[in-house]
């Protein structure tokens, strides 16, 4: 065995150690985010008490004003205005965030972000060591693509935080997804570090696959925001209908016992209303998801075009109905339908959100399903 080969094996081993280390730190960040949500829930008591106090003070002021009008000179004060969501409207403000107004929850949230940054650095080091072990781009097979994809998702999240976007609520689903992604990569998709097959020796590998990874990372953010929009939208609909808090308790008590599914949904809502109330408003989440998907759509379009150009250089044709090509186009069409639906009256809101989730599902199937279960020209990348 040559000295160069031994050095490559050492770098590959270092990459594996760094990946496991990153998973350990991501796990700590995951637990810290859970603590952030759990301790943040305590602030609900304080908000409820404050609301009762304000209403009591307003009622007392009104009574005092009426009493003063009974004799002498009445002193009129500007009334306190309490803003509420009118029935049938959605003027609901953003929630206070995962930690609510709890200082302890906020501390756990900051710890979670710090751990996420540390895990990201370890993760990036693992990807870099894997690339250095074979002197090529670290996305020649499904294992390498998965680890690089996860690193990019975390990178997108951290960049949004640096830009002071209201995305800290993404921390818990982010760390959950990354742990699942890396766990699957290490347990099912792992491939020893090796050189590429001849067909992948092209500068288009750097262009096409890097664009696919960045697009997928951004689309994950959009999909997660869309999913949270659906959850928050359901909460706001019940808020307008008076089916939250005590109203939900009354509704649950009045439901007949034979309406099992309705009672189950009401019980789930009762257990999740507190954390859901701390998310950004449904309108905010919907707008954010749309902006992310609309921004990355041109990059996904370029990804497909670059893949077609590479296919012509490698196989002598731009399009050959390969399963990967077909599902990439299905993903493109699905997101095009979402963007069109989002701008069409009657399709905004939940209908467009369902299309967005379907579009992201096609992206996931294009990666896992097509690569694992369908044979095509992209099968040489290996599992």
Secondary structure, DSSP 8 states (H G I E B T S, - for coil): --HHHHHHHHHHHHHHHHHHHHHHHHHHHHHHHHHHHHHHTTHHHHHHHHHHHHHHHHHHHHHHHHHHTTSS--------------TT---------TTTT-HHHHHHHHHHHHHHHHHHHHHHHHHHHHHHHHTS-S-SSHHHHHHHHHHHHHHHHHHHHHTT-S-TTHHHHHHHHHHHHHHHHHHTS--------GGG-STHIIIIIHHHHHHHHHHHHHHHHHHHHHHHHHHHHHHHTT-STHHHHHHHHHS-TT-HHHHHHHHHHHHHHHHHTTS--HHHHHHHHHHHHHHHHHHHHHHHHHHHHHHHHHHS-S----HHHHHHHHHHHHHHHHHHHHTSTTTTTHHHHHHHHHHHHHHHIIIIIHHHH--SGGGGG--
